[in-house]
Amino acid sequence: MAKVLIWTARGAGVLGFLLTVAAIAARASGAYHLGNFQAGTILQGGMAFMIIGCLAYLAALAERAPG
């Protein structure tokens, strides 16, 4: 189970980082929208994925801790 949590954490972290960078780059270039979504919405999605990654990693660490 710890391996699944760690891979979930890594995937969510990378996806969150990429979404955050895309939103920041779009907003810095003057665009308010990426496709049909606002840049702020993409940024919030990226932050949410990074939080999911942090919580999954924390759960993996807690599962490994001795009793």
C-alpha positions in Angstrom: 0.0 0.0 0.0 2.9 2.4 0.7 4.2 2.0 -2.8 0.8 2.9 -4.2 0.6 6.0 -2.0 4.1 7.1 -3.0 3.4 6.7 -6.7 0.1 8.6 -6.2 2.0 11.3 -4.4 4.6 11.6 -7.2 2.1 11.6 -10.0 -0.1 14.2 -8.3 2.9 16.4 -7.4 4.2 16.4 -10.9 0.8 17.1 -12.4 0.1 19.8 -9.9 3.5 21.4 -10.6 2.9 21.4 -14.4 -0.6 22.9 -14.0 0.8 25.6 -11.7 3.6 26.5 -14.1 1.2 26.6 -17.0 -1.2 28.9 -15.2 1.6 31.2 -14.1 3.2 31.3 -17.6 -0.2 32.1 -19.2 -1.0 34.8 -16.7 2.5 36.3 -17.0 2.1 36.5 -20.8 -1.2 38.4 -20.4 -3.7 35.6 -21.1 -6.6 35.2 -18.7 -7.8 31.9 -20.2 -6.3 28.6 -21.1 -8.8 26.9 -23.3 -12.2 27.3 -21.6 -10.7 27.7 -18.1 -9.5 30.8 -16.4 -5.8 30.9 -15.4 -6.8 31.2 -11.7 -8.9 28.0 -11.9 -5.9 26.2 -13.5 -3.7 27.5 -10.7 -6.1 26.3 -8.0 -6.3 22.9 -9.7 -2.5 22.7 -9.6 -2.3 23.6 -6.0 -5.0 21.0 -5.2 -3.0 18.3 -6.9 0.1 19.3 -5.0 -1.8 19.1 -1.7 -3.1 15.7 -2.7 0.5 14.6 -3.4 1.6 15.9 0.0 -1.2 14.1 1.8 -0.5 10.8 0.0 3.2 11.1 0.8 2.3 11.8 4.5 0.0 8.8 4.5 2.8 6.6 3.1 5.2 7.8 5.8 2.6 7.3 8.6 2.0 3.7 7.3 5.7 2.9 7.5 6.1 4.3 11.0 6.5 1.7 13.7 3.5 1.1 15.9 
